[in-house]
């Protein structure tokens, strides 16, 4: 194996493997969407929510292949910002980077509020009403994760793995405890509110569920910190959408199964749909406490940690290139983390939390997600055309057809956004271009940072034993994730076979 050289000044350390890449990406999205707005859709679609979730998966898979290609060929920090800058132009990279930042800042704020709802429900289940405001509790949690991410990717990676595997462990126990409470006839009973569903409202519901998938490429933004990126990034991108689908579909199945049909419509505007479903079904005590602990300290913590980590990398690399003030490119000498960027975005998340409006946060995040994905998809096509000889460890198939179709789908999804969030997103884009123009005038283009990929370890190859270990781990992930997806779909079909 080639020995990685010492990092150049301004470069991040390659510490993460495929496991961390998957848990960072999955952790960025398994949380606020699934346990809040994504679950609200059950109150609109009932047991037919699985079709919207399958459609959300379908429109996520091909873009993930594009990011697998781009992440492997350009394993820099900054993800879509870097891809768009090279493929389209720096102005497009700035728009992509700024929208990625506001998207995950919104996710961080929304996730922290979701944590507050479920954390306080733990105590309510025990007969204790915590005298603390949701926004205050959420702000304290964001401050804590901001500090964790200042202290290095090693600590952040350990927290990420611990949170995700804790979540999956608790989820498995909760699933087992809920099986006796699942009513199979519910799945073949059409709730009254389904008659109000139109093709347009179904599409809008799918868009909100897709928010549960948005961020599947988050690990790519940390490409400068992933070992053997030409191997680990594509593998992470292949797995992540299916990990997200399996988790969402399994939780949706239990949510539909435990909720009384006459109470299902109320989930459409519930703050904590799972908790409220259990309460409406009379499921209290240990199962309710277990669920809230798993969501708060597993799902919410993993998303808070991942979203805090990845947004800082975007702002860092944009500052390193002079697209935003260079103060954000400062790194800690001890931990090699972009501490100024991380601290600044943590403060921005706290400001967003003070709106105390999860619906507004979700719609703002959805605008930003769709906007930067459209730019990223176009960038993939442009990179293929502008740099046809570039070394590519993986090539997405059918890019001339798949990329334009994916971009059009995402533009259509933007039409379902709330007007206030859409307006805020446009204003945010305008601010991005103004800041870029000022910084371009101040710094010029000569000071842009250029990463030496060879020196960074991007071209390193694992030794035979390490490669064999990596391959075994990947095969295991594929088997487990594939089985989970199949089980989730079969569970929704099962009641039609036995009832």
FENWO-V198105 format. One record per residue. RES is the residue in three letters. OMEGA is omega in whole degrees, 0 to 359 (999 if undefined). D_LAST is the distance of its C-alpha to the last C-alpha in Angstrom with 1 decimal. Layout:
RES	OMEGA	D_LAST
RES	OMEGA	D_LAST
//
This chain:
UNK	177	58.0
UNK	182	60.1
UNK	182	61.1
UNK	178	60.2
UNK	178	63.2
UNK	181	63.7
UNK	175	61.9
UNK	182	64.1
UNK	181	64.8
UNK	181	62.1
UNK	178	59.4
UNK	183	56.4
UNK	175	55.5
UNK	186	53.0
UNK	187	50.9
UNK	170	47.2
UNK	181	45.4
UNK	182	42.1
UNK	179	40.1
UNK	178	41.8
UNK	179	41.5
UNK	183	37.7
UNK	175	37.4
UNK	182	39.9
UNK	180	38.1
UNK	180	34.6
UNK	179	36.0
UNK	187	37.6
UNK	180	34.3
UNK	181	31.6
UNK	189	32.3
UNK	180	33.4
UNK	183	31.2
UNK	189	27.9
UNK	176	28.4
UNK	187	30.0
UNK	178	30.0
UNK	178	27.4
UNK	174	24.9
UNK	182	26.2
UNK	176	24.6
UNK	177	21.1
UNK	177	22.7
UNK	185	23.4
UNK	181	20.5
UNK	183	17.5
UNK	179	14.7
UNK	178	16.9
UNK	181	19.5
UNK	181	18.7
UNK	177	20.4
UNK	180	23.4
UNK	176	23.6
UNK	179	23.5
UNK	177	26.3
UNK	175	28.2
UNK	184	28.1
UNK	182	29.3
UNK	178	32.3
UNK	189	33.2
UNK	184	33.4
UNK	175	36.5
UNK	178	38.6
UNK	176	37.9
UNK	177	39.5
UNK	179	42.5
UNK	174	42.8
UNK	179	42.6
UNK	184	45.6
UNK	181	47.6
UNK	180	47.0
UNK	183	48.2
UNK	182	51.2
UNK	185	52.3
UNK	178	51.2
UNK	164	52.9
UNK	176	52.0
UNK	172	50.9
UNK	186	48.4
UNK	176	48.1
UNK	181	51.4
UNK	183	53.1
UNK	181	51.3
UNK	179	52.0
UNK	180	55.6
UNK	186	56.3
UNK	185	54.4
UNK	183	55.1
UNK	184	57.7
UNK	180	58.1
UNK	178	57.4
UNK	177	53.9
UNK	179	53.5
UNK	178	54.5
UNK	179	52.0
UNK	182	49.2
UNK	180	50.4
UNK	179	50.8
UNK	174	47.3
UNK	181	45.8
UNK	182	47.7
UNK	177	46.6
UNK	184	43.0
UNK	170	42.8
UNK	177	45.1
UNK	178	42.5
UNK	179	39.7
UNK	179	41.9
UNK	179	42.5
UNK	180	38.9
UNK	179	37.7
UNK	176	40.3
UNK	177	39.2
UNK	176	35.5
UNK	180	37.0
UNK	181	38.7
UNK	185	35.6
UNK	177	33.6
UNK	180	36.8
UNK	177	37.6
UNK	175	34.1
UNK	182	34.6
UNK	177	37.5
UNK	178	35.9
UNK	179	33.2
UNK	177	36.2
UNK	182	37.8
UNK	178	40.4
UNK	183	41.1
UNK	181	43.0
UNK	179	46.0
UNK	182	45.9
UNK	180	45.2
UNK	183	42.4
UNK	179	44.8
UNK	179	47.3
UNK	179	44.8
UNK	180	43.5
UNK	179	47.1
UNK	180	47.9
UNK	178	45.1
UNK	178	46.2
UNK	180	49.7
UNK	181	48.6
UNK	175	46.9
UNK	179	49.8
UNK	179	52.1
UNK	184	49.9
UNK	171	50.1
UNK	185	53.9
UNK	168	54.2
UNK	182	53.1
UNK	178	50.3
UNK	178	50.4
UNK	180	49.3
UNK	180	47.0
UNK	179	45.3
UNK	177	44.9
UNK	181	43.4
UNK	180	41.0
UNK	181	39.8
UNK	181	39.6
UNK	183	37.6
UNK	182	35.1
UNK	172	34.5
UNK	179	34.4
UNK	182	31.7
UNK	178	29.6
UNK	179	30.2
UNK	179	29.3
UNK	180	26.2
UNK	179	25.0
UNK	181	25.7
UNK	177	24.0
UNK	182	20.8
UNK	180	20.8
UNK	183	21.6
UNK	185	18.9
UNK	179	15.9
UNK	182	15.7
UNK	181	15.8
UNK	179	13.0
UNK	182	10.3
UNK	178	7.1
UNK	179	6.5
UNK	184	10.0
UNK	180	9.5
UNK	177	8.2
UNK	180	10.8
UNK	179	14.2
UNK	182	16.9
UNK	185	20.1
UNK	180	22.3
UNK	181	20.6
UNK	180	22.7
UNK	183	25.8
UNK	176	25.0
UNK	176	27.5
UNK	180	28.3
UNK	179	31.1
UNK	175	29.1
UNK	179	26.4
UNK	178	29.4
UNK	178	30.8
UNK	177	27.7
UNK	179	27.7
UNK	179	31.3
UNK	175	30.6
UNK	178	28.0
UNK	176	30.6
UNK	176	32.9
UNK	179	30.7
UNK	185	32.0
UNK	185	35.5
UNK	182	38.0
UNK	181	36.4
UNK	188	40.0
UNK	180	41.6
UNK	180	42.8
UNK	180	45.0
UNK	178	47.0
UNK	184	48.0
UNK	180	49.0
UNK	182	52.4
UNK	180	51.0
UNK	178	48.7
UNK	178	50.2
UNK	187	50.1
UNK	180	48.6
UNK	176	48.7
UNK	189	46.1
UNK	182	44.2
UNK	177	43.8
UNK	180	42.1
UNK	178	39.8
UNK	180	38.8
UNK	177	38.2
UNK	187	36.0
UNK	195	33.8
UNK	181	33.7
UNK	181	31.5
UNK	173	28.7
UNK	181	29.2
UNK	179	28.9
UNK	183	25.7
UNK	181	24.0
UNK	180	25.0
UNK	184	24.1
UNK	180	20.6
UNK	178	19.7
UNK	178	21.1
UNK	180	19.4
UNK	179	16.0
UNK	179	16.9
UNK	177	18.6
UNK	186	15.7
UNK	183	13.4
UNK	184	16.2
UNK	175	17.5
UNK	184	16.8
UNK	182	16.1
UNK	179	19.5
UNK	187	21.3
UNK	181	20.1
UNK	181	22.9
UNK	180	25.5
UNK	185	24.8
UNK	178	26.7
UNK	179	30.0
UNK	176	29.4
UNK	181	32.1
UNK	189	29.9
UNK	182	26.3
UNK	179	24.7
UNK	182	27.0
UNK	177	26.4
UNK	180	22.6
UNK	179	23.0
UNK	180	25.6
UNK	179	23.5
UNK	180	20.7
UNK	179	23.5
UNK	184	23.4
UNK	175	27.1
UNK	188	29.6
UNK	181	29.3
UNK	180	26.1
UNK	178	27.5
UNK	180	30.9
UNK	180	29.6
UNK	184	27.8
UNK	176	30.9
UNK	180	33.2
UNK	180	31.3
UNK	185	31.3
UNK	187	34.9
UNK	176	36.6
UNK	183	34.5
UNK	181	33.0
UNK	181	35.7
UNK	181	38.5
UNK	179	37.8
UNK	178	37.8
UNK	181	40.9
UNK	183	42.7
UNK	182	41.8
UNK	176	42.5
UNK	181	45.8
UNK	189	46.9
UNK	181	46.2
UNK	180	47.7
UNK	180	51.0
UNK	178	51.3
UNK	181	51.2
UNK	178	53.8
UNK	185	55.9
UNK	176	56.1
UNK	177	56.8
UNK	179	59.6
UNK	178	60.9
UNK	181	61.3
UNK	179	63.0
UNK	173	60.3
UNK	182	60.1
UNK	188	62.7
UNK	177	63.5
UNK	180	63.3
UNK	178	59.5
UNK	180	60.3
UNK	178	61.9
UNK	178	60.4
UNK	179	60.8
UNK	183	63.4
UNK	188	61.7
UNK	182	58.0
UNK	177	58.3
UNK	179	55.8
UNK	193	56.4
UNK	180	56.8
UNK	179	58.2
UNK	181	55.3
UNK	181	52.8
UNK	181	54.5
UNK	182	55.0
UNK	173	51.3
UNK	177	50.3
UNK	178	52.5
UNK	177	51.0
UNK	180	47.5
UNK	177	48.7
UNK	180	50.3
UNK	178	47.0
UNK	184	45.2
UNK	173	47.7
UNK	178	46.0
UNK	181	43.1
UNK	182	40.9
UNK	179	37.8
UNK	179	37.0
UNK	180	40.5
UNK	181	40.5
UNK	181	37.3
UNK	177	38.6
UNK	179	42.0
UNK	181	40.5
UNK	175	38.3
UNK	183	41.5
UNK	178	43.4
UNK	184	40.7
UNK	182	40.4
UNK	183	44.2
UNK	175	45.1
UNK	177	42.4
UNK	178	43.8
UNK	181	47.2
UNK	179	46.0
UNK	178	44.4
UNK	179	47.6
UNK	179	49.6
UNK	179	47.8
UNK	180	48.9
UNK	178	52.4
UNK	179	52.8
UNK	182	52.0
UNK	183	54.6
UNK	183	57.3
UNK	184	57.1
UNK	182	56.1
UNK	181	57.9
UNK	180	56.4
UNK	181	55.0
UNK	178	51.2
UNK	178	49.2
UNK	177	46.1
UNK	177	46.0
UNK	181	43.0
UNK	171	42.3
UNK	188	42.9
UNK	182	44.4
UNK	176	46.3
UNK	186	43.1
UNK	182	40.6
UNK	179	42.8
UNK	180	43.7
UNK	179	40.1
UNK	180	38.9
UNK	180	41.7
UNK	179	40.9
UNK	182	37.3
UNK	176	38.4
UNK	177	41.0
UNK	179	38.5
UNK	179	36.4
UNK	180	39.5
UNK	183	39.5
UNK	185	36.6
UNK	175	38.7
UNK	183	40.1
UNK	182	43.7
UNK	181	45.2
UNK	179	43.7
UNK	180	44.8
UNK	178	48.3
UNK	179	48.5
UNK	179	47.5
UNK	178	50.3
UNK	179	52.8
UNK	178	51.8
UNK	179	52.4
UNK	178	55.8
UNK	180	56.8
UNK	182	55.9
UNK	177	58.3
UNK	179	61.0
UNK	179	60.9
UNK	180	60.9
UNK	180	63.9
UNK	182	65.8
UNK	178	65.0
UNK	178	65.9
UNK	182	69.2
UNK	186	69.8
UNK	187	68.8
UNK	180	69.2
UNK	185	67.4
UNK	184	69.6
UNK	182	68.0
UNK	181	64.5
UNK	176	63.2
UNK	182	62.6
UNK	174	60.6
UNK	185	61.9
UNK	180	58.7
UNK	180	60.4
UNK	182	61.9
UNK	181	58.6
UNK	182	57.0
UNK	182	54.7
UNK	180	56.1
UNK	176	55.9
UNK	177	54.2
UNK	175	52.5
UNK	183	54.2
UNK	181	52.6
UNK	181	51.1
UNK	179	49.8
UNK	178	48.3
UNK	178	46.6
UNK	178	45.1
UNK	180	44.0
UNK	178	42.4
UNK	180	40.5
UNK	180	39.2
UNK	178	38.1
UNK	179	36.2
UNK	178	34.4
UNK	180	33.5
UNK	181	32.2
UNK	183	30.0
UNK	182	28.6
UNK	178	28.1
UNK	179	26.6
UNK	180	24.1
UNK	179	23.1
UNK	180	22.7
UNK	180	20.4
UNK	182	18.3
UNK	180	18.0
UNK	180	16.9
UNK	180	14.4
UNK	179	12.8
UNK	180	12.3
UNK	187	10.7
UNK	182	8.6
UNK	180	5.5
UNK	182	5.9
UNK	188	6.2
UNK	184	3.8
UNK	999	0.0
//
